Amino acid sequence: MTIMVYGIPNCDQVKKARAWLDRHDRATQFHDFKKAGIDAARIAAWQQAVGWEALLNRKGTTWRGLSEERRVAVTDAASACAAMIEFPSLIKRPVLEIDGQIAVGFSESQYQSLFNSFSGHLA
């Protein structure tokens, strides 16, 4: 079973998530979407799983740095996807993909619950 972590390596939440996964002996693959990019199909799949609003990072400096006109133009999944492709830092981090499930952001309780649901499936 592959555990994919998507994010930016210097992001504090990504660092916390990766450290948690390491402490719990979870082998992962990491995708730096700022360097390697991210495609619309993957963003659309994440949006379908968690909703575009949950995926859009409105608290970060990238969002605050957008013009007011650009921010108010993000009104639905399609406009959010276009913004996230142009500015990958608008994606809330990290995004964890595991066995068809998606988790956005990091909290120890969220990860513990997610991995508990896979007990017996993950070694």
C-alpha positions as CSV (number, residue, x, y, z in Angstrom):
1,M,0.0,0.0,0.0
2,T,1.4,3.4,-1.0
3,I,1.1,6.4,1.2
4,M,1.6,9.6,-0.7
5,V,2.3,12.9,1.0
6,Y,1.8,16.0,-1.2
7,G,3.1,19.4,-0.1
8,I,6.1,21.7,0.2
9,P,9.1,20.4,2.2
10,N,9.6,23.6,4.3
11,C,5.9,23.9,5.3
12,D,5.6,23.4,9.1
13,Q,2.4,21.3,8.8
14,V,4.1,19.1,6.2
15,K,7.2,18.7,8.5
16,K,4.9,17.7,11.4
17,A,3.0,15.2,9.2
18,R,6.2,13.6,7.9
19,A,7.7,13.4,11.3
20,W,4.5,11.7,12.7
21,L,4.6,9.2,9.8
22,D,8.2,8.5,10.5
23,R,7.6,8.0,14.2
24,H,4.9,5.5,13.4
25,D,7.0,3.6,10.9
26,R,4.9,4.5,7.9
27,A,6.8,4.4,4.6
28,T,5.7,7.3,2.4
29,Q,6.4,8.8,-1.0
30,F,6.7,12.6,-1.1
31,H,5.5,14.9,-3.9
32,D,6.7,18.5,-3.7
33,F,4.0,20.2,-5.7
34,K,5.7,23.5,-5.7
35,K,8.7,22.0,-7.7
36,A,7.0,19.1,-9.5
37,G,3.7,20.8,-10.1
38,I,0.2,19.3,-9.7
39,D,-2.3,18.5,-12.4
40,A,-6.0,19.5,-12.6
41,A,-7.1,15.9,-12.5
42,R,-5.5,15.3,-9.1
43,I,-6.8,18.5,-7.7
44,A,-10.3,17.6,-9.0
45,A,-10.1,14.2,-7.3
46,W,-9.1,15.9,-4.1
47,Q,-11.9,18.4,-4.4
48,Q,-14.4,15.6,-5.0
49,A,-13.2,13.8,-1.9
50,V,-13.0,16.7,0.5
51,G,-14.6,19.7,-1.2
52,W,-12.8,22.6,-2.9
53,E,-13.2,24.9,0.1
54,A,-11.5,22.5,2.5
55,L,-8.6,22.2,0.0
56,L,-8.1,25.9,-0.6
57,N,-5.7,27.5,1.9
58,R,-7.2,30.9,2.6
59,K,-4.9,31.5,5.7
60,G,-1.5,31.6,3.9
61,T,0.5,34.4,2.6
62,T,-0.1,33.3,-1.0
63,W,-3.9,33.9,-0.6
64,R,-3.4,37.2,1.1
65,G,-0.9,38.2,-1.6
66,L,-3.5,37.8,-4.3
67,S,-5.4,40.8,-5.5
68,E,-8.9,41.3,-4.1
69,E,-10.2,40.8,-7.6
70,R,-8.5,37.5,-7.9
71,R,-9.7,36.3,-4.5
72,V,-13.3,37.1,-5.1
73,A,-13.1,35.3,-8.4
74,V,-12.6,32.0,-6.6
75,T,-16.2,31.0,-6.3
76,D,-16.3,27.3,-7.2
77,A,-14.3,24.1,-7.8
78,A,-13.2,25.1,-11.3
79,S,-12.0,28.6,-10.3
80,A,-10.3,27.2,-7.2
81,C,-8.6,24.5,-9.3
82,A,-7.3,27.1,-11.7
83,A,-5.9,29.2,-8.9
84,M,-4.3,26.1,-7.2
85,I,-2.6,25.1,-10.5
86,E,-1.2,28.6,-10.9
87,F,-0.3,29.0,-7.3
88,P,0.3,25.5,-5.7
89,S,0.8,27.1,-2.3
90,L,-2.9,27.7,-2.3
91,I,-3.4,24.0,-1.6
92,K,-3.8,23.4,2.1
93,R,-1.0,21.2,3.2
94,P,-0.2,18.4,3.5
95,V,-2.5,16.3,1.4
96,L,-2.2,12.6,2.3
97,E,-3.5,9.9,-0.1
98,I,-3.8,6.4,1.2
99,D,-5.9,3.6,-0.3
100,G,-8.3,6.0,-1.9
101,Q,-8.8,8.2,1.1
102,I,-7.7,11.8,1.3
103,A,-6.7,13.7,4.4
104,V,-6.0,17.5,4.2
105,G,-3.9,19.3,6.8
106,F,-2.4,17.6,9.7
107,S,-3.5,16.8,13.2
108,E,-2.2,13.8,15.3
109,S,-5.8,12.8,16.1
110,Q,-6.8,12.9,12.4
111,Y,-3.8,10.7,11.4
112,Q,-4.3,8.3,14.3
113,S,-7.9,7.8,13.4
114,L,-7.1,7.4,9.7
115,F,-4.4,4.8,10.4
116,N,-6.6,3.0,13.0
117,S,-9.2,2.5,10.3
118,F,-6.5,0.6,8.3
119,S,-5.4,-1.6,11.1
120,G,-4.5,-5.0,9.7
121,H,-4.0,-3.5,6.3
122,L,-0.8,-1.6,7.0
123,A,2.4,-3.2,8.4
